[in-house]
Amino acid sequence: MRPILLVIYTSKLEECRSFYASLGLDLTAEQHGDGPRHFAAVLADGGVLELYPATSGRETGALRLGFSVDRAASLPSGVHVLRDPDGRAVELHVSGQSAM
């Protein structure tokens, strides 16, 4: 089993878009029909991460995420735990390889 879709609901859509983009995700704005504007990125393994605005019944919640990245911004190699704008823990395993 491997995850193919991860949807994060947030009341801070633009702030989260900026945060996850700074980690190397190529987030694209999308909107399907009358649905809400949101952002999506295809991950290296083909899975998709999406950021959606929180609404009644789709609130933001506690979640811990982990990513393996070749390089992230100015972070040195190693394991780093950051917090996204909603306070979720985001664990990065950074290698010293070339940029994403």
BAMARKE-961381 format. One record per atom (N, C-alpha, C): x, y, z; atom name; residue number from 1. Coordinates in nm, 2 decimals, padded with zeros to 4 digits. Layout:
REM residues N
+--------+--------+--------+-------+-----+
:      x :      y :      z : atomo : num :
+--------+--------+--------+-------+-----+
:      X :      Y :      Z :    CA : NUM :
...
+--------+--------+--------+-------+-----+
REM end
This chain:
REM residues 100
+--------+--------+--------+-------+-----+
:      x :      y :      z : atomo : num :
+--------+--------+--------+-------+-----+
:  00.08 : -00.12 :  00.00 :     N :   1 :
:  00.00 :  00.00 :  00.00 :    CA :   1 :
:  00.09 :  00.12 :  00.00 :     C :   1 :
:  00.05 :  00.22 : -00.08 :     N :   2 :
:  00.12 :  00.35 : -00.08 :    CA :   2 :
:  00.01 :  00.46 : -00.09 :     C :   2 :
:  00.03 :  00.57 : -00.02 :     N :   3 :
: -00.07 :  00.68 : -00.03 :    CA :   3 :
: -00.07 :  00.74 : -00.17 :     C :   3 :
: -00.18 :  00.77 : -00.22 :     N :   4 :
: -00.19 :  00.84 : -00.35 :    CA :   4 :
: -00.25 :  00.98 : -00.34 :     C :   4 :
: -00.32 :  01.01 : -00.23 :     N :   5 :
: -00.38 :  01.14 : -00.21 :    CA :   5 :
: -00.38 :  01.18 : -00.07 :     C :   5 :
: -00.33 :  01.30 : -00.04 :     N :   6 :
: -00.34 :  01.36 :  00.09 :    CA :   6 :
: -00.40 :  01.50 :  00.07 :     C :   6 :
: -00.51 :  01.52 :  00.14 :     N :   7 :
: -00.58 :  01.65 :  00.13 :    CA :   7 :
: -00.57 :  01.71 :  00.27 :     C :   7 :
: -00.52 :  01.84 :  00.27 :     N :   8 :
: -00.51 :  01.91 :  00.40 :    CA :   8 :
: -00.61 :  02.03 :  00.39 :     C :   8 :
: -00.70 :  02.03 :  00.49 :     N :   9 :
: -00.79 :  02.14 :  00.50 :    CA :   9 :
: -00.73 :  02.25 :  00.59 :     C :   9 :
: -00.74 :  02.37 :  00.55 :     N :  10 :
: -00.68 :  02.48 :  00.62 :    CA :  10 :
: -00.76 :  02.61 :  00.62 :     C :  10 :
: -00.76 :  02.68 :  00.73 :     N :  11 :
: -00.82 :  02.82 :  00.73 :    CA :  11 :
: -00.72 :  02.92 :  00.69 :     C :  11 :
: -00.60 :  02.88 :  00.66 :     N :  12 :
: -00.49 :  02.97 :  00.62 :    CA :  12 :
: -00.44 :  02.92 :  00.48 :     C :  12 :
: -00.52 :  02.92 :  00.38 :     N :  13 :
: -00.48 :  02.86 :  00.25 :    CA :  13 :
: -00.36 :  02.92 :  00.19 :     C :  13 :
: -00.35 :  03.05 :  00.18 :     N :  14 :
: -00.24 :  03.12 :  00.12 :    CA :  14 :
: -00.11 :  03.10 :  00.20 :     C :  14 :
: -00.12 :  03.11 :  00.33 :     N :  15 :
:  00.00 :  03.09 :  00.42 :    CA :  15 :
:  00.05 :  02.94 :  00.40 :     C :  15 :
: -00.04 :  02.85 :  00.40 :     N :  16 :
:  00.00 :  02.71 :  00.38 :    CA :  16 :
:  00.06 :  02.68 :  00.24 :     C :  16 :
:  00.00 :  02.75 :  00.14 :     N :  17 :
:  00.06 :  02.73 :  00.01 :    CA :  17 :
:  00.20 :  02.78 :  00.01 :     C :  17 :
:  00.22 :  02.90 :  00.06 :     N :  18 :
:  00.36 :  02.95 :  00.07 :    CA :  18 :
:  00.45 :  02.86 :  00.15 :     C :  18 :
:  00.41 :  02.81 :  00.26 :     N :  19 :
:  00.49 :  02.72 :  00.34 :    CA :  19 :
:  00.53 :  02.60 :  00.27 :     C :  19 :
:  00.43 :  02.52 :  00.21 :     N :  20 :
:  00.46 :  02.40 :  00.14 :    CA :  20 :
:  00.54 :  02.42 :  00.01 :     C :  20 :
:  00.52 :  02.54 : -00.05 :     N :  21 :
:  00.60 :  02.57 : -00.17 :    CA :  21 :
:  00.74 :  02.59 : -00.13 :     C :  21 :
:  00.76 :  02.65 : -00.01 :     N :  22 :
:  00.90 :  02.68 :  00.03 :    CA :  22 :
:  00.98 :  02.55 :  00.06 :     C :  22 :
:  00.90 :  02.44 :  00.08 :     N :  23 :
:  00.97 :  02.31 :  00.10 :    CA :  23 :
:  01.00 :  02.24 : -00.03 :     C :  23 :
:  00.96 :  02.30 : -00.14 :     N :  24 :
:  00.99 :  02.24 : -00.27 :    CA :  24 :
:  00.87 :  02.18 : -00.35 :     C :  24 :
:  00.75 :  02.19 : -00.29 :     N :  25 :
:  00.63 :  02.14 : -00.36 :    CA :  25 :
:  00.59 :  02.24 : -00.47 :     C :  25 :
:  00.56 :  02.19 : -00.59 :     N :  26 :
:  00.51 :  02.27 : -00.70 :    CA :  26 :
:  00.36 :  02.28 : -00.70 :     C :  26 :
:  00.31 :  02.37 : -00.62 :     N :  27 :
:  00.16 :  02.37 : -00.60 :    CA :  27 :
:  00.10 :  02.46 : -00.71 :     C :  27 :
: -00.01 :  02.40 : -00.78 :     N :  28 :
: -00.08 :  02.47 : -00.88 :    CA :  28 :
: -00.22 :  02.50 : -00.84 :     C :  28 :
: -00.27 :  02.62 : -00.87 :     N :  29 :
: -00.41 :  02.65 : -00.83 :    CA :  29 :
: -00.50 :  02.57 : -00.92 :     C :  29 :
: -00.61 :  02.52 : -00.86 :     N :  30 :
: -00.71 :  02.44 : -00.93 :    CA :  30 :
: -00.85 :  02.48 : -00.88 :     C :  30 :
: -00.95 :  02.46 : -00.96 :     N :  31 :
: -01.09 :  02.47 : -00.92 :    CA :  31 :
: -01.17 :  02.38 : -01.02 :     C :  31 :
: -01.25 :  02.29 : -00.96 :     N :  32 :
: -01.33 :  02.20 : -01.04 :    CA :  32 :
: -01.47 :  02.24 : -01.03 :     C :  32 :
: -01.53 :  02.28 : -01.14 :     N :  33 :
: -01.67 :  02.32 : -01.15 :    CA :  33 :
: -01.70 :  02.43 : -01.05 :     C :  33 :
: -01.80 :  02.42 : -00.96 :     N :  34 :
: -01.83 :  02.51 : -00.86 :    CA :  34 :
: -01.76 :  02.49 : -00.73 :     C :  34 :
: -01.66 :  02.40 : -00.73 :     N :  35 :
: -01.59 :  02.37 : -00.61 :    CA :  35 :
: -01.50 :  02.48 : -00.57 :     C :  35 :
: -01.44 :  02.47 : -00.45 :     N :  36 :
: -01.35 :  02.58 : -00.40 :    CA :  36 :
: -01.22 :  02.58 : -00.48 :     C :  36 :
: -01.16 :  02.70 : -00.49 :     N :  37 :
: -01.02 :  02.71 : -00.54 :    CA :  37 :
: -00.93 :  02.65 : -00.43 :     C :  37 :
: -00.84 :  02.57 : -00.48 :     N :  38 :
: -00.74 :  02.50 : -00.40 :    CA :  38 :
: -00.61 :  02.48 : -00.47 :     C :  38 :
: -00.51 :  02.42 : -00.40 :     N :  39 :
: -00.38 :  02.40 : -00.46 :    CA :  39 :
: -00.35 :  02.25 : -00.46 :     C :  39 :
: -00.28 :  02.20 : -00.57 :     N :  40 :
: -00.24 :  02.06 : -00.58 :    CA :  40 :
: -00.10 :  02.05 : -00.62 :     C :  40 :
: -00.03 :  01.95 : -00.58 :     N :  41 :
:  00.11 :  01.92 : -00.62 :    CA :  41 :
:  00.12 :  01.77 : -00.64 :     C :  41 :
:  00.18 :  01.73 : -00.75 :     N :  42 :
:  00.21 :  01.59 : -00.77 :    CA :  42 :
:  00.35 :  01.56 : -00.71 :     C :  42 :
:  00.35 :  01.45 : -00.62 :     N :  43 :
:  00.47 :  01.41 : -00.55 :    CA :  43 :
:  00.56 :  01.33 : -00.64 :     C :  43 :
:  00.68 :  01.31 : -00.60 :     N :  44 :
:  00.78 :  01.23 : -00.68 :    CA :  44 :
:  00.73 :  01.09 : -00.71 :     C :  44 :
:  00.65 :  01.03 : -00.62 :     N :  45 :
:  00.60 :  00.89 : -00.65 :    CA :  45 :
:  00.47 :  00.89 : -00.72 :     C :  45 :
:  00.42 :  01.00 : -00.76 :     N :  46 :
:  00.29 :  01.01 : -00.84 :    CA :  46 :
:  00.17 :  01.04 : -00.75 :     C :  46 :
:  00.19 :  01.04 : -00.62 :     N :  47 :
:  00.08 :  01.08 : -00.53 :    CA :  47 :
:  00.05 :  01.22 : -00.54 :     C :  47 :
: -00.06 :  01.27 : -00.48 :     N :  48 :
: -00.10 :  01.41 : -00.49 :    CA :  48 :
: -00.12 :  01.46 : -00.35 :     C :  48 :
: -00.07 :  01.58 : -00.33 :     N :  49 :
: -00.10 :  01.66 : -00.20 :    CA :  49 :
: -00.18 :  01.78 : -00.24 :     C :  49 :
: -00.30 :  01.80 : -00.17 :     N :  50 :
: -00.38 :  01.91 : -00.20 :    CA :  50 :
: -00.41 :  01.99 : -00.08 :     C :  50 :
: -00.42 :  02.12 : -00.10 :     N :  51 :
: -00.45 :  02.22 :  00.01 :    CA :  51 :
: -00.59 :  02.27 : -00.02 :     C :  51 :
: -00.69 :  02.25 :  00.06 :     N :  52 :
: -00.82 :  02.30 :  00.05 :    CA :  52 :
: -00.86 :  02.39 :  00.16 :     C :  52 :
: -00.95 :  02.49 :  00.13 :     N :  53 :
: -00.99 :  02.58 :  00.24 :    CA :  53 :
: -01.08 :  02.50 :  00.33 :     C :  53 :
: -01.06 :  02.52 :  00.46 :     N :  54 :
: -01.15 :  02.46 :  00.56 :    CA :  54 :
: -01.29 :  02.52 :  00.56 :     C :  54 :
: -01.39 :  02.43 :  00.57 :     N :  55 :
: -01.53 :  02.47 :  00.58 :    CA :  55 :
: -01.60 :  02.40 :  00.69 :     C :  55 :
: -01.72 :  02.43 :  00.71 :     N :  56 :
: -01.80 :  02.36 :  00.81 :    CA :  56 :
: -01.80 :  02.21 :  00.77 :     C :  56 :
: -01.76 :  02.12 :  00.85 :     N :  57 :
: -01.76 :  01.98 :  00.81 :    CA :  57 :
: -01.63 :  01.93 :  00.75 :     C :  57 :
: -01.55 :  02.03 :  00.72 :     N :  58 :
: -01.41 :  02.00 :  00.67 :    CA :  58 :
: -01.31 :  02.09 :  00.73 :     C :  58 :
: -01.31 :  02.08 :  00.86 :     N :  59 :
: -01.22 :  02.17 :  00.94 :    CA :  59 :
: -01.08 :  02.12 :  00.94 :     C :  59 :
: -00.99 :  02.21 :  00.97 :     N :  60 :
: -00.85 :  02.17 :  00.99 :    CA :  60 :
: -00.83 :  02.08 :  01.12 :     C :  60 :
: -00.74 :  01.99 :  01.12 :     N :  61 :
: -00.72 :  01.91 :  01.24 :    CA :  61 :
: -00.58 :  01.88 :  01.26 :     C :  61 :
: -00.55 :  01.81 :  01.37 :     N :  62 :
: -00.42 :  01.77 :  01.41 :    CA :  62 :
: -00.37 :  01.66 :  01.31 :     C :  62 :
: -00.25 :  01.67 :  01.26 :     N :  63 :
: -00.19 :  01.58 :  01.17 :    CA :  63 :
: -00.04 :  01.60 :  01.17 :     C :  63 :
:  00.03 :  01.49 :  01.16 :     N :  64 :
:  00.18 :  01.50 :  01.15 :    CA :  64 :
:  00.22 :  01.44 :  01.01 :     C :  64 :
:  00.29 :  01.52 :  00.94 :     N :  65 :
:  00.34 :  01.48 :  00.81 :    CA :  65 :
:  00.49 :  01.45 :  00.81 :     C :  65 :
:  00.53 :  01.37 :  00.72 :     N :  66 :
:  00.68 :  01.35 :  00.70 :    CA :  66 :
:  00.71 :  01.34 :  00.55 :     C :  66 :
:  00.82 :  01.41 :  00.51 :     N :  67 :
:  00.87 :  01.40 :  00.38 :    CA :  67 :
:  01.02 :  01.38 :  00.37 :     C :  67 :
:  01.06 :  01.31 :  00.27 :     N :  68 :
:  01.20 :  01.29 :  00.24 :    CA :  68 :
:  01.23 :  01.38 :  00.13 :     C :  68 :
:  01.33 :  01.47 :  00.14 :     N :  69 :
:  01.36 :  01.57 :  00.04 :    CA :  69 :
:  01.51 :  01.57 :  00.01 :     C :  69 :
:  01.54 :  01.60 : -00.11 :     N :  70 :
:  01.69 :  01.60 : -00.15 :    CA :  70 :
:  01.75 :  01.73 : -00.08 :     C :  70 :
:  01.68 :  01.83 : -00.09 :     N :  71 :
:  01.72 :  01.96 : -00.03 :    CA :  71 :
:  01.61 :  02.05 :  00.00 :     C :  71 :
:  01.60 :  02.12 :  00.11 :     N :  72 :
:  01.49 :  02.21 :  00.14 :    CA :  72 :
:  01.54 :  02.34 :  00.18 :     C :  72 :
:  01.52 :  02.45 :  00.11 :     N :  73 :
:  01.56 :  02.58 :  00.14 :    CA :  73 :
:  01.70 :  02.59 :  00.20 :     C :  73 :
:  01.72 :  02.64 :  00.31 :     N :  74 :
:  01.85 :  02.65 :  00.37 :    CA :  74 :
:  01.87 :  02.55 :  00.48 :     C :  74 :
:  01.79 :  02.44 :  00.49 :     N :  75 :
:  01.81 :  02.34 :  00.59 :    CA :  75 :
:  01.93 :  02.25 :  00.56 :     C :  75 :
:  02.01 :  02.22 :  00.66 :     N :  76 :
:  02.12 :  02.13 :  00.64 :    CA :  76 :
:  02.07 :  01.99 :  00.64 :     C :  76 :
:  02.15 :  01.89 :  00.60 :     N :  77 :
:  02.11 :  01.75 :  00.60 :    CA :  77 :
:  02.07 :  01.71 :  00.74 :     C :  77 :
:  01.98 :  01.62 :  00.75 :     N :  78 :
:  01.93 :  01.57 :  00.88 :    CA :  78 :
:  01.78 :  01.57 :  00.89 :     C :  78 :
:  01.73 :  01.55 :  01.01 :     N :  79 :
:  01.59 :  01.55 :  01.04 :    CA :  79 :
:  01.55 :  01.68 :  01.10 :     C :  79 :
:  01.45 :  01.74 :  01.05 :     N :  80 :
:  01.40 :  01.87 :  01.10 :    CA :  80 :
:  01.25 :  01.86 :  01.12 :     C :  80 :
:  01.19 :  01.91 :  01.23 :     N :  81 :
:  01.05 :  01.92 :  01.25 :    CA :  81 :
:  01.01 :  02.07 :  01.25 :     C :  81 :
:  00.93 :  02.10 :  01.15 :     N :  82 :
:  00.88 :  02.24 :  01.13 :    CA :  82 :
:  00.73 :  02.24 :  01.16 :     C :  82 :
:  00.67 :  02.36 :  01.17 :     N :  83 :
:  00.53 :  02.37 :  01.19 :    CA :  83 :
:  00.47 :  02.45 :  01.08 :     C :  83 :
:  00.36 :  02.40 :  01.02 :     N :  84 :
:  00.30 :  02.48 :  00.91 :    CA :  84 :
:  00.21 :  02.59 :  00.98 :     C :  84 :
:  00.15 :  02.68 :  00.90 :     N :  85 :
:  00.08 :  02.79 :  00.95 :    CA :  85 :
: -00.04 :  02.75 :  01.04 :     C :  85 :
: -00.09 :  02.62 :  01.03 :     N :  86 :
: -00.20 :  02.57 :  01.11 :    CA :  86 :
: -00.14 :  02.50 :  01.24 :     C :  86 :
: -00.01 :  02.49 :  01.25 :     N :  87 :
:  00.05 :  02.42 :  01.37 :    CA :  87 :
:  00.08 :  02.28 :  01.35 :     C :  87 :
:  00.05 :  02.22 :  01.23 :     N :  88 :
:  00.08 :  02.08 :  01.21 :    CA :  88 :
:  00.23 :  02.06 :  01.20 :     C :  88 :
:  00.27 :  01.95 :  01.26 :     N :  89 :
:  00.42 :  01.91 :  01.26 :    CA :  89 :
:  00.45 :  01.85 :  01.12 :     C :  89 :
:  00.55 :  01.91 :  01.06 :     N :  90 :
:  00.60 :  01.86 :  00.93 :    CA :  90 :
:  00.75 :  01.82 :  00.95 :     C :  90 :
:  00.77 :  01.69 :  00.94 :     N :  91 :
:  00.90 :  01.63 :  00.96 :    CA :  91 :
:  00.97 :  01.62 :  00.82 :     C :  91 :
:  01.09 :  01.68 :  00.81 :     N :  92 :
:  01.16 :  01.67 :  00.69 :    CA :  92 :
:  01.29 :  01.59 :  00.71 :     C :  92 :
:  01.31 :  01.49 :  00.63 :     N :  93 :
:  01.44 :  01.42 :  00.63 :    CA :  93 :
:  01.51 :  01.47 :  00.51 :     C :  93 :
:  01.61 :  01.56 :  00.53 :     N :  94 :
:  01.68 :  01.63 :  00.43 :    CA :  94 :
:  01.82 :  01.56 :  00.40 :     C :  94 :
:  01.84 :  01.52 :  00.27 :     N :  95 :
:  01.97 :  01.47 :  00.23 :    CA :  95 :
:  02.05 :  01.58 :  00.17 :     C :  95 :
:  02.17 :  01.56 :  00.15 :     N :  96 :
:  02.26 :  01.66 :  00.09 :    CA :  96 :
:  02.27 :  01.65 : -00.06 :     C :  96 :
:  02.18 :  01.58 : -00.12 :     N :  97 :
:  02.18 :  01.57 : -00.27 :    CA :  97 :
:  02.14 :  01.70 : -00.34 :     C :  97 :
:  02.12 :  01.69 : -00.47 :     N :  98 :
:  02.08 :  01.81 : -00.55 :    CA :  98 :
:  01.94 :  01.85 : -00.52 :     C :  98 :
:  01.91 :  01.98 : -00.55 :     N :  99 :
:  01.78 :  02.03 : -00.53 :    CA :  99 :
:  01.67 :  01.96 : -00.59 :     C :  99 :
:  01.54 :  01.97 : -00.54 :     N : 100 :
:  01.43 :  01.90 : -00.59 :    CA : 100 :
:  01.38 :  01.96 : -00.72 :     C : 100 :
+--------+--------+--------+-------+-----+
REM end
